[in-house]
Amino acid sequence: MKHAPAEDIVDFLSFSSDAPNRVSAFKRFHPREWAQVLRWLNDAGLAFYFLQKLKDTDTADKVPAWVLSHLEQNFTANQERIADLTNRFEALNQLFDRAGVRYAALKGLSLVPQFCPDSSLRYQGDFDYLVDDQSLPAAQQVLLESGYSPKFSPSSQEYIFIMSGSAEPSRTADQYRAAAPHAVELHLDMWDNDFDKVPSVPKLFFVQHATAHQYNGLKFLALSDEDAFLLQVLHACHHFFSHWIRMSCVFEIGYFLNRRASDTALWERIAERVNGSMVLREFVVVVAELTSNVFAAPLPQLVRVWGSTICPGSRVWLDHYARHWAFCELPVHQFALFPRAKLIRFLHNQYKENRSATTPEGTQPRRPSRLARIAFSIKNQPSLVLNVAWWKRQLLIRRALFHALAGLRYFCELPRWLWLNRTRMRSASLGGQA
């Protein structure tokens, strides 16, 4: 069966032994498809992983010269951007230290080398820090004095700041410029149970548990390997329940699994950190199995054991929807006929429907709407009311159309979903009787 170009690219990037042979599929790409592939690579965060794989396998001559040139130019720009961000990162760390802020760096440079071999292969649009409650005011003051302005966050556990006067980070070719905007996010916790509307996930990450991390001459505090993996799992699930996932996040988890799947001591520590939380345990299974499904990453024995007892609905989603959903359109709100993004609701409902926590008023907490975010932005910067370019970036009509079409796709798929679940339950029942 003929794959979409994006699937052929992912197969080439996979960790299977025959992945380099998948390059033969590129010869059937038309110029228009290559243009679409380049846009998708930028949106998916895989552009430079793809370029590096071409070099590592000596197959750069299998793609058109103009495609290779485009990738090389953006890679050079990204190297300059990462160098600039590294300097900014070091300066912020020093300012936090002087202000007595207790913090741990998250994601970004802390992912090298466990999840990424080289920081220049990643697109980075922000800095993430875990801070404790006592350090939050001082950290916010440091950012304000450094020229950052607060930006609306839908979560009560994070505070977002962007450089004053800068636009939101774009997903176009110029996103790799050193001058392209970036954000700083301060996190009190990395999972907001109210925001994601699932049963409680235990608080896992504490600044006092941070460990020394070194990269390219920099020394800073970051999470341990086991906590960094669990953070990537929660980060992925957060995006799942927001209807999308950047493929580079899945690839980087696959890179970690490919290197550490057989590290028994590591997985024993991960099991200890999960500490009996069934929700967190199932999240690990869902993310790891999706990664294995998409990038052929090896599964640790612990994940295989946990996967054998995962709830039936999640098993149906992993077996029948996971890979197809992972290739949903990016950006998620771009026009597509019956977009698949909301098929993630079938998975989300396996956890959401069991939620018993309520707000003090007795109602389920709700994710703030885009209109609420727009209102916050205007309150913070009233001049935006007359900013035509800013209003265009909100894409209100396009987003409304996306929700309508994606919702229709979901309801059209519902009978098949119910049938698959009944079939699985029937098979399980027959197996139990045998």
FITORGU-962532 format. One line per field, with one value per residue (C-alpha): residue number from 1; chain; x, y, z. Coordinates in Angstrom, 2 decimals. Layout:
BEGIN
pos <- [NUM|...] .
unit <- [A|...] .
X <- [X|...] .
Y <- [Y|...] .
Z <- [Z|...] .
//
This chain:
BEGIN
pos <- [1|2|3|4|5|6|7|8|9|10|11|12|13|14|15|16|17|18|19|20|21|22|23|24|25|26|27|28|29|30|31|32|33|34|35|36|37|38|39|40|41|42|43|44|45|46|47|48|49|50|51|52|53|54|55|56|57|58|59|60|61|62|63|64|65|66|67|68|69|70|71|72|73|74|75|76|77|78|79|80|81|82|83|84|85|86|87|88|89|90|91|92|93|94|95|96|97|98|99|100|101|102|103|104|105|106|107|108|109|110|111|112|113|114|115|116|117|118|119|120|121|122|123|124|125|126|127|128|129|130|131|132|133|134|135|136|137|138|139|140|141|142|143|144|145|146|147|148|149|150|151|152|153|154|155|156|157|158|159|160|161|162|163|164|165|166|167|168|169|170|171|172|173|174|175|176|177|178|179|180|181|182|183|184|185|186|187|188|189|190|191|192|193|194|195|196|197|198|199|200|201|202|203|204|205|206|207|208|209|210|211|212|213|214|215|216|217|218|219|220|221|222|223|224|225|226|227|228|229|230|231|232|233|234|235|236|237|238|239|240|241|242|243|244|245|246|247|248|249|250|251|252|253|254|255|256|257|258|259|260|261|262|263|264|265|266|267|268|269|270|271|272|273|274|275|276|277|278|279|280|281|282|283|284|285|286|287|288|289|290|291|292|293|294|295|296|297|298|299|300|301|302|303|304|305|306|307|308|309|310|311|312|313|314|315|316|317|318|319|320|321|322|323|324|325|326|327|328|329|330|331|332|333|334|335|336|337|338|339|340|341|342|343|344|345|346|347|348|349|350|351|352|353|354|355|356|357|358|359|360|361|362|363|364|365|366|367|368|369|370|371|372|373|374|375|376|377|378|379|380|381|382|383|384|385|386|387|388|389|390|391|392|393|394|395|396|397|398|399|400|401|402|403|404|405|406|407|408|409|410|411|412|413|414|415|416|417|418|419|420|421|422|423|424|425|426|427|428|429|430|431|432|433|434] .
unit <- [A|A|A|A|A|A|A|A|A|A|A|A|A|A|A|A|A|A|A|A|A|A|A|A|A|A|A|A|A|A|A|A|A|A|A|A|A|A|A|A|A|A|A|A|A|A|A|A|A|A|A|A|A|A|A|A|A|A|A|A|A|A|A|A|A|A|A|A|A|A|A|A|A|A|A|A|A|A|A|A|A|A|A|A|A|A|A|A|A|A|A|A|A|A|A|A|A|A|A|A|A|A|A|A|A|A|A|A|A|A|A|A|A|A|A|A|A|A|A|A|A|A|A|A|A|A|A|A|A|A|A|A|A|A|A|A|A|A|A|A|A|A|A|A|A|A|A|A|A|A|A|A|A|A|A|A|A|A|A|A|A|A|A|A|A|A|A|A|A|A|A|A|A|A|A|A|A|A|A|A|A|A|A|A|A|A|A|A|A|A|A|A|A|A|A|A|A|A|A|A|A|A|A|A|A|A|A|A|A|A|A|A|A|A|A|A|A|A|A|A|A|A|A|A|A|A|A|A|A|A|A|A|A|A|A|A|A|A|A|A|A|A|A|A|A|A|A|A|A|A|A|A|A|A|A|A|A|A|A|A|A|A|A|A|A|A|A|A|A|A|A|A|A|A|A|A|A|A|A|A|A|A|A|A|A|A|A|A|A|A|A|A|A|A|A|A|A|A|A|A|A|A|A|A|A|A|A|A|A|A|A|A|A|A|A|A|A|A|A|A|A|A|A|A|A|A|A|A|A|A|A|A|A|A|A|A|A|A|A|A|A|A|A|A|A|A|A|A|A|A|A|A|A|A|A|A|A|A|A|A|A|A|A|A|A|A|A|A|A|A|A|A|A|A|A|A|A|A|A|A|A|A|A|A|A|A|A|A|A|A|A|A|A|A|A|A|A|A|A|A|A|A|A|A|A|A|A|A|A|A|A|A|A|A|A|A|A|A|A|A|A|A|A|A|A|A|A|A|A|A|A|A|A|A] .
X <- [0.00|1.30|2.29|1.91|5.30|5.39|5.11|7.97|10.11|9.28|10.05|13.46|14.06|12.92|15.19|14.57|17.60|16.25|15.38|18.15|16.56|13.38|15.19|14.14|10.62|11.84|12.29|8.53|8.03|6.91|8.32|5.03|5.22|8.77|7.53|4.85|7.43|9.64|6.74|5.78|9.37|9.47|6.12|6.99|10.43|12.17|13.92|17.44|17.06|16.17|19.16|21.50|20.13|20.77|24.38|24.86|23.58|25.35|22.04|21.87|21.99|18.56|16.77|16.61|19.46|17.08|15.60|19.04|20.06|16.92|17.63|21.29|20.44|17.91|20.34|23.01|20.47|19.40|23.00|23.25|19.92|20.93|24.22|22.26|19.72|22.53|24.02|20.60|20.05|23.36|22.60|19.15|20.61|23.11|20.36|18.25|21.24|21.88|18.21|18.21|15.75|15.63|15.07|15.75|16.05|13.55|13.52|15.62|19.35|18.73|17.59|21.10|22.51|19.93|17.10|19.03|22.68|23.19|21.18|21.50|19.31|16.35|14.07|13.81|11.21|11.39|13.16|11.39|12.14|10.72|10.58|9.16|6.39|8.79|11.01|8.23|7.96|11.72|11.86|9.01|10.77|13.99|12.11|10.28|13.54|15.12|12.53|10.01|6.25|3.63|1.54|-1.74|-1.40|-4.40|-2.80|-2.56|0.76|2.73|3.65|4.67|6.78|7.79|10.31|8.52|7.51|8.00|5.35|4.39|6.91|5.99|6.19|7.57|11.04|12.19|11.53|15.20|16.55|18.49|16.23|13.04|11.03|11.28|9.46|10.34|7.99|8.06|6.41|5.26|4.35|4.49|0.97|-2.22|-4.98|-7.69|-6.39|-6.15|-9.21|-7.86|-7.50|-4.75|-1.16|1.21|3.59|6.86|9.33|10.94|13.74|15.53|15.88|17.58|20.98|24.02|23.94|26.65|26.43|28.92|30.71|27.50|26.72|23.16|20.63|18.25|16.20|17.62|17.32|14.28|12.52|13.43|11.77|8.63|8.55|8.65|5.79|3.64|4.62|3.49|0.20|-0.49|-0.21|-2.28|-5.17|-4.75|-5.41|-1.88|1.70|4.87|6.55|9.99|8.78|7.94|11.25|13.28|11.51|12.32|15.98|15.98|14.30|16.69|19.63|18.18|15.50|17.77|19.01|17.36|18.50|16.95|13.57|13.62|14.04|11.23|8.95|9.83|9.01|5.67|4.98|1.73|-0.03|-2.19|-2.79|0.91|1.71|-0.76|0.56|4.04|2.62|0.63|3.58|6.15|3.94|3.00|6.71|7.42|4.56|5.73|9.54|10.11|11.82|12.43|10.11|11.58|10.39|8.73|6.54|5.58|4.48|2.51|1.01|-0.51|-2.89|-3.71|-7.41|-9.26|-10.21|-6.63|-5.51|-8.04|-6.82|-3.17|-3.87|-6.22|-5.75|-2.39|-0.19|-2.90|-3.59|0.11|0.25|-2.59|-2.34|0.07|-0.65|-3.61|-6.12|-5.12|-7.89|-8.42|-11.51|-12.53|-9.27|-8.30|-7.05|-10.06|-9.73|-7.56|-10.81|-11.33|-8.13|-8.77|-12.19|-10.60|-9.27|-11.47|-14.73|-13.37|-12.53|-14.33|-12.57|-14.59|-14.11|-15.31|-18.56|-19.15|-18.60|-15.92|-12.99|-12.88|-9.99|-9.96|-11.31|-9.41|-11.70|-10.51|-6.91|-7.66|-9.28|-6.21|-3.87|-5.93|-6.08|-2.32|-1.73|-4.77|-3.20|-3.84|-7.48|-6.38|-3.65|-4.99|-2.00|-2.54|-6.22|-5.31|-2.95|-5.84|-7.36|-10.78|-12.72|-10.20|-10.22|-14.00|-14.05|-11.47|-13.52|-16.65|-15.02|-12.88|-15.95|-17.88|-15.03|-15.12|-18.85|-18.61|-15.90|-17.84|-19.76|-16.52|-14.91|-17.80|-17.74|-13.98|-14.42|-17.30|-15.26|-12.29|-14.43|-16.07|-12.68|-11.42|-14.51|-14.08|-10.41|-11.28|-13.77|-11.19] .
Y <- [0.00|3.42|5.52|9.27|11.05|11.88|8.18|7.34|9.99|8.57|5.02|6.26|7.89|4.84|2.73|-0.48|-2.16|-1.76|1.95|3.12|1.01|3.07|5.86|4.15|5.49|9.05|8.58|8.61|11.98|14.73|18.28|19.42|16.57|17.55|21.09|19.63|17.39|20.38|22.21|19.11|18.54|22.07|21.70|18.23|19.30|16.57|18.65|18.34|14.79|13.97|15.89|14.16|10.72|11.44|12.26|9.32|6.85|8.55|8.95|12.73|12.21|10.52|13.83|16.72|19.23|22.11|20.17|19.45|23.09|24.25|21.92|22.97|26.67|26.23|24.04|26.74|29.29|26.97|26.50|30.28|30.34|27.59|29.38|32.55|30.68|28.92|32.29|33.54|30.35|30.75|34.41|33.56|30.82|33.29|35.85|33.19|32.15|35.75|36.20|33.03|31.22|27.47|25.89|22.95|23.28|21.18|19.95|22.02|21.65|19.23|16.61|16.35|13.72|11.25|12.23|14.04|13.68|17.36|20.46|21.93|19.09|20.33|23.29|25.13|27.83|28.35|27.75|25.68|25.84|24.01|26.37|26.00|28.19|30.27|31.06|31.94|35.68|36.18|34.25|36.34|39.53|38.41|37.84|41.17|43.02|41.12|42.46|39.61|40.16|37.76|35.78|34.01|30.41|28.06|26.18|27.30|25.47|27.44|31.07|32.06|35.06|36.29|38.91|42.27|43.38|39.95|37.99|34.45|31.89|30.93|27.60|29.02|28.77|31.89|30.16|29.16|32.71|33.70|36.77|34.67|35.06|32.70|32.25|31.36|29.07|28.74|25.57|24.81|21.31|19.56|18.15|20.06|17.59|20.25|21.35|17.88|16.52|13.11|11.34|12.70|12.05|12.24|15.17|13.77|16.58|18.71|21.25|19.78|16.48|18.09|16.74|18.38|18.38|19.43|20.31|22.05|23.69|24.70|23.42|23.58|21.64|19.32|16.17|12.69|10.30|8.53|11.80|13.24|10.23|10.56|14.27|13.49|11.02|13.63|16.28|13.96|13.15|16.83|17.36|14.23|15.68|18.98|17.02|16.97|15.87|17.16|14.15|15.21|14.63|11.03|10.63|11.86|9.44|6.74|7.81|7.38|3.98|2.82|3.58|2.62|-0.05|-2.78|-0.73|-2.78|-0.49|2.54|0.86|-0.30|3.35|4.37|1.72|3.07|6.63|5.55|4.06|2.28|5.12|3.26|6.39|7.21|3.58|3.50|6.81|5.25|2.32|4.52|6.80|4.01|1.79|4.67|5.45|1.83|1.77|4.91|4.73|1.02|1.83|-1.18|-1.65|-2.31|-5.48|-3.40|-1.64|-4.98|-6.27|-3.11|-3.15|-6.59|-5.12|-1.77|-0.88|-2.39|0.92|2.16|-1.13|-0.72|2.83|1.76|-1.16|0.61|4.39|5.39|5.47|6.96|9.71|10.50|11.68|14.16|17.48|20.14|22.82|20.98|23.67|23.81|22.95|19.27|17.30|15.39|15.91|13.03|15.12|14.49|10.73|11.18|11.67|7.91|7.57|10.62|9.30|6.19|8.44|11.52|9.70|8.34|11.79|12.67|15.89|19.09|22.77|24.33|25.24|21.57|21.78|20.21|22.60|23.73|24.43|28.19|29.01|30.82|33.80|33.90|33.88|36.68|38.70|38.23|39.34|42.47|43.29|42.94|44.88|47.02|48.16|44.66|45.61|47.66|45.27|43.67|41.32|40.01|39.33|37.43|35.22|34.14|32.24|32.28|31.15|28.45|27.12|27.06|25.12|22.69|21.95|21.41|19.03|17.20|16.76|15.33|12.90|11.80|11.09|9.26|7.03|6.37|3.27|1.58|2.45|0.91|-2.20|-2.66|-2.36|-4.86|-7.27|-6.98|-7.48|-10.51|-12.00|-11.38|-13.05|-16.12|-16.29|-16.20|-19.05|-21.14] .
Z <- [0.00|-0.95|2.05|2.40|2.01|5.73|6.59|4.23|5.93|9.37|8.22|7.03|10.43|12.38|14.56|12.63|11.05|7.52|7.91|5.49|2.75|2.99|1.13|-2.11|-1.54|-2.08|-5.80|-6.34|-4.62|-7.00|-6.60|-5.07|-2.56|-1.64|-0.95|1.32|2.99|3.80|5.43|7.35|8.53|9.92|11.68|12.98|14.25|12.24|9.55|10.93|12.17|8.58|7.24|9.69|8.77|5.09|5.95|8.31|5.71|2.80|0.96|0.52|-3.24|-3.03|-2.48|-4.95|-4.72|-3.95|-1.04|0.39|-0.06|1.75|4.67|4.86|4.88|7.68|9.61|9.46|10.68|13.49|14.61|15.03|16.83|19.25|19.96|20.76|22.90|24.76|25.69|26.81|28.79|30.60|31.36|32.76|34.93|36.37|37.05|38.77|40.88|41.97|42.86|44.95|42.66|43.16|39.77|37.49|33.72|31.77|28.18|25.76|26.39|29.25|26.70|25.26|25.00|26.38|24.02|21.30|20.24|19.40|20.36|16.85|15.54|17.59|17.07|20.38|20.89|24.65|27.94|30.57|34.27|37.25|40.24|43.73|45.15|47.21|44.20|41.76|42.59|42.32|39.03|37.60|38.63|36.94|33.69|33.86|34.48|31.56|29.11|29.08|29.28|30.69|28.25|28.92|30.10|30.27|33.15|36.78|37.05|34.48|33.85|30.33|29.39|25.94|24.94|24.85|21.39|19.81|17.99|18.86|17.57|14.02|12.23|9.01|7.53|9.43|12.76|12.73|12.68|15.79|16.06|15.95|19.19|22.11|25.40|28.98|30.92|34.70|35.98|39.50|38.35|34.99|35.08|35.75|36.63|36.23|32.84|31.35|33.16|34.11|37.46|39.63|38.63|41.62|41.80|40.52|40.06|42.76|42.43|45.44|43.55|40.53|39.54|37.95|34.15|31.74|28.07|25.82|28.73|30.54|34.01|35.30|37.36|35.53|36.11|36.53|33.57|35.02|35.79|32.38|30.72|32.82|32.05|28.32|28.82|30.58|28.02|25.22|26.97|27.54|23.78|23.12|25.07|23.21|19.97|18.53|19.00|17.39|15.83|17.08|20.65|19.73|17.88|20.87|23.18|20.61|20.66|24.44|24.24|21.54|23.83|27.22|26.68|28.08|31.06|33.80|36.61|34.90|34.48|38.07|39.09|36.74|38.27|41.71|40.61|39.13|42.56|41.82|39.99|37.45|35.37|35.10|34.39|31.51|30.19|30.02|28.06|25.67|24.87|24.61|22.43|20.15|19.81|18.99|16.49|14.68|14.93|15.64|18.94|21.21|24.17|27.64|29.33|32.05|29.47|27.92|31.33|32.09|28.59|29.16|31.76|30.16|30.07|27.06|25.45|25.50|23.98|21.15|20.54|20.44|18.10|15.68|15.92|17.39|14.26|12.06|14.60|15.09|11.48|11.93|10.14|11.37|12.35|13.81|12.78|9.11|6.67|5.97|5.04|8.19|10.15|12.41|15.35|17.60|17.33|20.43|22.36|22.32|24.35|26.52|27.52|29.03|31.78|31.65|32.36|35.66|36.96|40.20|41.18|40.88|41.37|44.64|42.90|42.14|38.40|36.26|35.61|32.02|29.70|29.02|25.58|22.86|23.45|27.06|25.84|23.39|26.19|28.40|25.61|24.93|28.65|28.86|25.63|24.66|21.38|20.00|19.44|16.42|15.29|12.09|11.75|15.29|14.63|11.46|13.46|15.71|12.74|14.35|11.27|10.42|13.98|14.08|10.81|12.17|15.28|13.21|10.71|13.29|15.49|12.54|11.85|15.49|15.45|12.12|13.62|16.82|15.56|14.49|17.83|19.74|17.55|18.07|21.83|21.89|19.78|22.12|25.21|23.62|22.73|26.26|27.68|25.46|26.36|30.07|29.65|27.86] .
//
